[in-house]
């Protein structure tokens, strides 16, 4: 895992210099042979009633109506880094002048010693926290939507939260409510603001979903919170933090990305509060980018993978029966840097079958990048690091542009508009 974190630290920072540049057009002359763009579509979306509902709602927002559109993107290390997912988030938010949606659910990865997305910041004292990941079988904790939990082992700590950090959105994120996901008994701890000019005007506890929510007297882009135990004895209850949500009531696209390094379907199946907390959001589009870690084995169980996938889809549809679900086929990768992973090709077949059966859609990045063994070519063209699992800054930027392009094409087809009309709005928004 330390090697993985190092790779992400090496290859991700430059990405943000490219954050609002649509690079796909510029790389086609030299790298176009690596991309099978004819497969860059949302397969089966044309016949999906749920995708029609989603694109109608997105179109309504884009025309100026005060819609709240929620996209939820679930995955592993690619999504924890929030590289290509953040680029899509920025594209969608910069397409009009009236998108002021909340930043939503985030996690303080840095305080437990793992890589944090660069578009927001949460700082604290690392020596006072211990992290537990659902992806680590030896770890045991209560997990929710994020699949990761931080436990405060010290008496107290201050968390400084910046909603905008190395971020290039035109409409900055702001919040007037903060939700702390924790199951701790409220009598055992206290949360306060260090800035006396801002006060809590309400305090709401939801024990079933495991959160405590505060309304603020002011609208902020950053704030510092003091979390402290009420009891200094050794027997005090633990404060377990499963995530923080930065909230407001403004319309727009809320793009929630949830990823944990090493996560698989089995990881999220261990998250006791996952479904309960997902019901707080009822997403309009749910993107599943899980599979790389499921396939990273010599003992891949196709039936088990299929069952987990179907179970995830049933759960999402139970939360919102009209939710559009995009199944993404994992990228080609190498096992132990030596062998092309043939399990991904099996996953590809399973994912397409499930999408057809469930009336949902597939974005087949495995086919787009060239199928079995193609990660070797991407590596030789400096689009992937040596592990041939993750991507370089440019690789992630290309991946984001491909997914965004497929989304725009399907949006245009669904609403009868020209794709260029969406890109022109984006271009105007980035000037």
KALIN-V53249 format. One record per residue. N is the residue number from 1. PHI is phi in whole degrees, 0 to 359 (none if undefined). OMEGA is omega in radians with two decimals (* if undefined). D_CENTER is the distance of its C-alpha to the mean C-alpha in whole Angstrom. Layout:
{{N | PHI | OMEGA | D_CENTER} {N | PHI | OMEGA | D_CENTER}}
This chain:
{{1 | none | 3.11 | 20} {2 | 299 | 3.10 | 21} {3 | 294 | 3.13 | 22} {4 | 297 | 3.14 | 18} {5 | 299 | 3.13 | 17} {6 | 298 | 3.11 | 20} {7 | 300 | -3.12 | 19} {8 | 295 | 3.13 | 16} {9 | 294 | -3.13 | 18} {10 | 287 | -2.93 | 20} {11 | 262 | -3.04 | 18} {12 | 272 | -3.05 | 16} {13 | 309 | -3.12 | 18} {14 | 297 | -3.12 | 19} {15 | 305 | -3.02 | 16} {16 | 287 | 3.00 | 16} {17 | 286 | -3.13 | 20} {18 | 260 | -2.83 | 19} {19 | 307 | -3.09 | 16} {20 | 250 | 3.10 | 18} {21 | 257 | 3.08 | 20} {22 | 281 | -2.97 | 20} {23 | 273 | -3.01 | 21} {24 | 302 | -3.14 | 22} {25 | 298 | -3.06 | 25} {26 | 285 | -3.10 | 27} {27 | 267 | -3.09 | 26} {28 | 302 | -3.11 | 27} {29 | 299 | -3.07 | 31} {30 | 259 | -3.04 | 30} {31 | 240 | -3.08 | 27} {32 | 301 | -3.14 | 27} {33 | 291 | 3.13 | 29} {34 | 273 | -2.98 | 26} {35 | 243 | 3.05 | 24} {36 | 269 | -2.99 | 25} {37 | 290 | 3.10 | 24} {38 | 294 | 3.10 | 26} {39 | 265 | -3.11 | 23} {40 | 278 | -3.11 | 21} {41 | 221 | 2.96 | 21} {42 | 266 | -3.09 | 19} {43 | 299 | 3.09 | 22} {44 | 75 | -3.12 | 23} {45 | 294 | -3.13 | 21} {46 | 303 | -3.08 | 25} {47 | 261 | -3.12 | 26} {48 | 261 | 3.12 | 23} {49 | 297 | -3.11 | 24} {50 | 292 | 3.09 | 21} {51 | 289 | 3.06 | 20} {52 | 297 | 3.11 | 23} {53 | 298 | -3.12 | 22} {54 | 298 | -3.08 | 18} {55 | 290 | 3.05 | 20} {56 | 296 | 3.14 | 23} {57 | 291 | 3.11 | 21} {58 | 296 | 3.13 | 19} {59 | 293 | 3.11 | 22} {60 | 297 | 3.07 | 24} {61 | 298 | -3.08 | 21} {62 | 294 | 3.13 | 22} {63 | 276 | 3.05 | 26} {64 | 115 | -3.14 | 26} {65 | 279 | -3.03 | 26} {66 | 281 | -3.13 | 24} {67 | 271 | 3.00 | 21} {68 | 249 | -3.12 | 18} {69 | 248 | -3.10 | 15} {70 | 241 | 3.05 | 12} {71 | 252 | -3.12 | 9} {72 | 240 | -3.06 | 7} {73 | 242 | -3.04 | 4} {74 | 247 | 3.14 | 5} {75 | 189 | -3.11 | 7} {76 | 252 | -3.04 | 9} {77 | 294 | 3.10 | 10} {78 | 301 | -3.08 | 9} {79 | 273 | 3.05 | 5} {80 | 302 | 3.11 | 7} {81 | 295 | 3.10 | 9} {82 | 54 | -3.13 | 6} {83 | 276 | -3.10 | 9} {84 | 289 | 3.10 | 9} {85 | 293 | 3.11 | 6} {86 | 290 | 3.10 | 8} {87 | 296 | 3.08 | 11} {88 | 293 | 3.08 | 11} {89 | 303 | -3.12 | 10} {90 | 293 | 3.08 | 13} {91 | 305 | -3.06 | 15} {92 | 295 | -3.13 | 14} {93 | 288 | -3.10 | 15} {94 | 271 | -3.09 | 18} {95 | 279 | 3.10 | 20} {96 | 209 | -3.08 | 22} {97 | 266 | -3.00 | 24} {98 | 242 | 3.10 | 23} {99 | 262 | 3.11 | 19} {100 | 237 | -3.09 | 19} {101 | 300 | -3.11 | 16} {102 | 290 | 3.06 | 14} {103 | 291 | 3.04 | 12} {104 | 85 | -2.97 | 11} {105 | 285 | 3.08 | 9} {106 | 223 | -3.14 | 9} {107 | 219 | -3.14 | 11} {108 | 277 | -3.08 | 14} {109 | 304 | -3.01 | 13} {110 | 296 | -3.07 | 16} {111 | 287 | 3.06 | 19} {112 | 248 | 2.94 | 19} {113 | 81 | 3.07 | 19} {114 | 233 | -3.00 | 16} {115 | 289 | -3.12 | 14} {116 | 251 | 3.00 | 12} {117 | 306 | -3.07 | 10} {118 | 273 | -3.08 | 13} {119 | 270 | 2.97 | 12} {120 | 216 | -3.08 | 13} {121 | 221 | 2.98 | 15} {122 | 227 | -3.11 | 17} {123 | 245 | 3.10 | 20} {124 | 197 | -3.14 | 22} {125 | 268 | -3.09 | 25} {126 | 300 | -3.09 | 23} {127 | 288 | -3.08 | 27} {128 | 256 | -3.09 | 26} {129 | 229 | 3.04 | 23} {130 | 230 | -3.08 | 22} {131 | 257 | 3.10 | 19} {132 | 226 | -3.10 | 19} {133 | 251 | 3.09 | 16} {134 | 295 | -3.14 | 16} {135 | 282 | 3.13 | 16} {136 | 260 | -3.03 | 19} {137 | 298 | -3.13 | 22} {138 | 281 | 3.11 | 24} {139 | 280 | 3.10 | 22} {140 | 221 | -3.12 | 23} {141 | 195 | 2.97 | 21} {142 | 272 | -3.13 | 20} {143 | 242 | 3.07 | 16} {144 | 239 | -3.08 | 14} {145 | 301 | -3.03 | 11} {146 | 283 | -3.13 | 9} {147 | 72 | -3.11 | 12} {148 | 210 | -3.09 | 13} {149 | 225 | 3.06 | 16} {150 | 250 | -3.13 | 18} {151 | 249 | 3.11 | 22} {152 | 283 | -3.12 | 24} {153 | 267 | 3.08 | 27} {154 | 271 | -3.14 | 29} {155 | 290 | -3.11 | 31} {156 | 203 | 3.04 | 29} {157 | 200 | 3.05 | 27} {158 | 254 | 3.08 | 25} {159 | 248 | 3.10 | 22} {160 | 261 | -3.03 | 21} {161 | 248 | 3.02 | 18} {162 | 245 | 3.14 | 18} {163 | 287 | -3.13 | 15} {164 | 236 | -3.12 | 16} {165 | 214 | -3.07 | 17} {166 | 50 | -3.05 | 17} {167 | 243 | -3.04 | 16} {168 | 245 | 3.09 | 18} {169 | 293 | 3.12 | 17} {170 | 291 | 3.10 | 20} {171 | 266 | -3.07 | 20} {172 | 296 | 3.07 | 19} {173 | 286 | 3.05 | 16} {174 | 219 | -3.12 | 19} {175 | 214 | 3.03 | 19} {176 | 233 | 3.02 | 22} {177 | 218 | 3.10 | 21} {178 | 227 | 3.13 | 19} {179 | 244 | 3.06 | 18} {180 | 259 | 3.10 | 18} {181 | 275 | -3.13 | 17} {182 | 205 | 3.09 | 20} {183 | 258 | -3.07 | 23} {184 | 296 | 3.06 | 25} {185 | 297 | -3.07 | 29} {186 | 299 | 3.11 | 29} {187 | 280 | -3.07 | 33} {188 | 261 | -3.10 | 32} {189 | 210 | 3.11 | 29} {190 | 224 | 3.01 | 29} {191 | 242 | -3.14 | 27} {192 | 220 | 3.07 | 28} {193 | 269 | 3.12 | 28} {194 | 279 | 3.11 | 30} {195 | 270 | -3.07 | 30} {196 | 291 | 3.14 | 33} {197 | 281 | 3.10 | 33} {198 | 244 | -3.10 | 30} {199 | 232 | 3.02 | 30} {200 | 278 | 3.11 | 29} {201 | 257 | 3.00 | 30} {202 | 203 | -3.11 | 29} {203 | 220 | -3.07 | 28} {204 | 242 | -3.14 | 26} {205 | 242 | 3.05 | 25} {206 | 238 | -3.06 | 24} {207 | 291 | -3.10 | 25} {208 | 295 | -3.14 | 24} {209 | 273 | 3.08 | 20} {210 | 71 | 3.06 | 20} {211 | 211 | 3.01 | 20} {212 | 230 | -3.01 | 22} {213 | 241 | 3.12 | 22} {214 | 242 | 2.94 | 24} {215 | 267 | -3.05 | 25} {216 | 256 | -3.14 | 26} {217 | 279 | -3.11 | 29} {218 | 216 | 3.09 | 28} {219 | 261 | -2.97 | 25} {220 | 231 | 2.95 | 23} {221 | 251 | 3.06 | 21} {222 | 206 | -3.13 | 21} {223 | 199 | 3.09 | 23} {224 | 241 | -3.11 | 24} {225 | 244 | 3.04 | 24} {226 | 261 | 3.07 | 27} {227 | 249 | -3.10 | 26} {228 | 218 | 3.07 | 29} {229 | 282 | 3.10 | 31} {230 | 281 | -3.09 | 34} {231 | 244 | -3.12 | 36} {232 | 271 | -3.12 | 37} {233 | 285 | -3.10 | 38} {234 | 292 | -3.08 | 37} {235 | 270 | -3.10 | 36} {236 | 299 | 3.11 | 34} {237 | 290 | 3.13 | 30} {238 | 282 | 3.00 | 27} {239 | 263 | -3.12 | 25} {240 | 256 | -3.10 | 21} {241 | 252 | -3.10 | 18} {242 | 256 | 3.13 | 15} {243 | 153 | 3.10 | 13} {244 | 227 | 3.11 | 14} {245 | 244 | 3.08 | 13} {246 | 265 | -2.87 | 15} {247 | 236 | 2.86 | 17} {248 | 208 | -3.08 | 19} {249 | 254 | -3.05 | 21} {250 | 280 | 3.12 | 20} {251 | 286 | 3.09 | 20} {252 | 140 | 3.13 | 17} {253 | 262 | 3.01 | 14} {254 | 263 | -3.10 | 11} {255 | 250 | -3.12 | 7} {256 | 265 | 3.08 | 5} {257 | 250 | -3.13 | 2} {258 | 235 | 3.13 | 4} {259 | 214 | 3.11 | 6} {260 | 227 | 3.10 | 9} {261 | 307 | 3.10 | 12} {262 | 83 | -3.03 | 14} {263 | 289 | 3.05 | 12} {264 | 228 | 3.05 | 14} {265 | 300 | 3.14 | 15} {266 | 299 | 3.13 | 18} {267 | 301 | -3.08 | 15} {268 | 287 | 3.05 | 14} {269 | 293 | 3.11 | 17} {270 | 279 | -3.04 | 18} {271 | 275 | -3.01 | 16} {272 | 301 | -3.05 | 19} {273 | 261 | -3.06 | 17} {274 | 302 | -3.08 | 14} {275 | 295 | -3.14 | 16} {276 | 301 | -3.14 | 18} {277 | 284 | 3.08 | 15} {278 | 298 | 3.13 | 13} {279 | 295 | 3.07 | 17} {280 | 289 | -2.98 | 16} {281 | 247 | -3.09 | 14} {282 | 47 | -3.04 | 15} {283 | 299 | 3.08 | 13} {284 | 273 | 3.05 | 14} {285 | 227 | 3.13 | 12} {286 | 242 | -3.11 | 10} {287 | 257 | 3.14 | 9} {288 | 257 | 3.11 | 10} {289 | 241 | 3.12 | 9} {290 | 246 | 3.08 | 11} {291 | 151 | -3.11 | 15} {292 | 301 | -3.12 | 15} {293 | 285 | 3.06 | 16} {294 | 296 | -3.08 | 18} {295 | 274 | -3.05 | 20} {296 | 278 | -3.09 | 21} {297 | 197 | 3.03 | 24} {298 | 268 | -3.09 | 28} {299 | 233 | -3.10 | 28} {300 | 291 | 3.14 | 25} {301 | 253 | -3.08 | 26} {302 | 298 | -3.12 | 25} {303 | 295 | 3.12 | 26} {304 | 295 | 3.10 | 24} {305 | 299 | 3.13 | 21} {306 | 299 | -3.12 | 22} {307 | 295 | 3.10 | 23} {308 | 299 | -3.11 | 19} {309 | 297 | 3.14 | 18} {310 | 297 | 3.12 | 20} {311 | 295 | 3.10 | 20} {312 | 298 | -3.13 | 16} {313 | 295 | 3.11 | 17} {314 | 300 | 3.14 | 20} {315 | 296 | -3.14 | 18} {316 | 298 | -3.13 | 16} {317 | 290 | 3.05 | 19} {318 | 289 | 3.09 | 21} {319 | 284 | 3.09 | 18} {320 | 215 | -3.10 | 19} {321 | 301 | -3.13 | 21} {322 | 262 | -3.10 | 20} {323 | 291 | 2.99 | 17} {324 | 280 | -3.10 | 16} {325 | 239 | 3.13 | 14} {326 | 257 | 3.11 | 13} {327 | 267 | -3.13 | 14} {328 | 256 | 3.10 | 13} {329 | 281 | -3.12 | 16} {330 | 302 | 3.09 | 15} {331 | 291 | 3.00 | 17} {332 | 299 | -3.12 | 20} {333 | 210 | 3.11 | 21} {334 | 246 | 3.08 | 24} {335 | 270 | -3.12 | 25} {336 | 55 | 3.09 | 26} {337 | 63 | -3.05 | 26} {338 | 239 | -2.95 | 29} {339 | 236 | 3.02 | 29} {340 | 302 | -3.03 | 27} {341 | 277 | -3.10 | 24} {342 | 288 | 3.13 | 26} {343 | 296 | -3.13 | 24} {344 | 296 | 3.11 | 21} {345 | 295 | 3.07 | 24} {346 | 292 | 3.10 | 25} {347 | 301 | -3.14 | 21} {348 | 304 | -3.14 | 21} {349 | 296 | 3.14 | 24} {350 | 297 | -3.09 | 23} {351 | 297 | 3.12 | 20} {352 | 296 | 3.14 | 22} {353 | 297 | 3.13 | 25} {354 | 299 | -3.12 | 22} {355 | 299 | 3.12 | 21} {356 | 295 | -3.13 | 24} {357 | 291 | -3.05 | 25} {358 | 266 | -3.13 | 23} {359 | 70 | 3.13 | 23} {360 | 243 | -3.02 | 20} {361 | 233 | 3.14 | 18} {362 | 233 | 2.91 | 18} {363 | 250 | -2.97 | 16} {364 | 265 | -3.12 | 18} {365 | 292 | 3.08 | 17} {366 | 302 | 3.13 | 19} {367 | 287 | -3.12 | 22} {368 | 299 | -3.08 | 21} {369 | 276 | 3.02 | 21} {370 | 119 | 3.08 | 25} {371 | 77 | -3.01 | 24} {372 | 303 | 3.11 | 26} {373 | 85 | -3.07 | 27} {374 | 292 | 3.14 | 25} {375 | 297 | 3.06 | 23} {376 | 296 | 3.12 | 26} {377 | 292 | 3.11 | 27} {378 | 295 | 3.10 | 24} {379 | 295 | -3.13 | 24} {380 | 293 | 3.09 | 28} {381 | 260 | 3.03 | 27} {382 | 63 | 3.08 | 24} {383 | 256 | 3.06 | 21} {384 | 222 | 3.05 | 20} {385 | 281 | -3.04 | 22} {386 | 298 | -3.10 | 24} {387 | 292 | -3.10 | 22} {388 | 51 | 3.03 | 21} {389 | 234 | 3.14 | 18} {390 | 264 | -3.08 | 16} {391 | 228 | 3.00 | 16} {392 | 280 | 3.13 | 18} {393 | 304 | -3.13 | 17} {394 | 293 | 3.12 | 19} {395 | 299 | 3.10 | 18} {396 | 294 | 3.14 | 14} {397 | 295 | 3.08 | 15} {398 | 296 | 3.13 | 17} {399 | 300 | 3.11 | 15} {400 | 298 | -3.12 | 13} {401 | 296 | 3.11 | 16} {402 | 295 | 3.13 | 17} {403 | 294 | 3.13 | 14} {404 | 296 | 3.13 | 15} {405 | 297 | 3.11 | 18} {406 | 296 | 3.11 | 18} {407 | 295 | 3.14 | 16} {408 | 295 | 3.14 | 19} {409 | 296 | 3.14 | 22} {410 | 290 | 3.07 | 21} {411 | 300 | 3.14 | 21} {412 | 297 | 3.13 | 24} {413 | 297 | -3.10 | 26} {414 | 290 | -3.07 | 25} {415 | 254 | 3.11 | 26} {416 | 74 | -3.14 | 29} {417 | 252 | 3.10 | 28} {418 | 273 | 3.13 | 28} {419 | 304 | -3.11 | 25} {420 | 299 | -3.12 | 27} {421 | 295 | 3.11 | 27} {422 | 287 | -3.13 | 23} {423 | 293 | 3.12 | 23} {424 | 293 | 3.08 | 26} {425 | 296 | 3.13 | 24} {426 | 296 | 3.14 | 22} {427 | 298 | 3.12 | 24} {428 | 296 | -3.12 | 26} {429 | 291 | -3.07 | 23} {430 | 260 | -3.12 | 23} {431 | 288 | * | 27}}
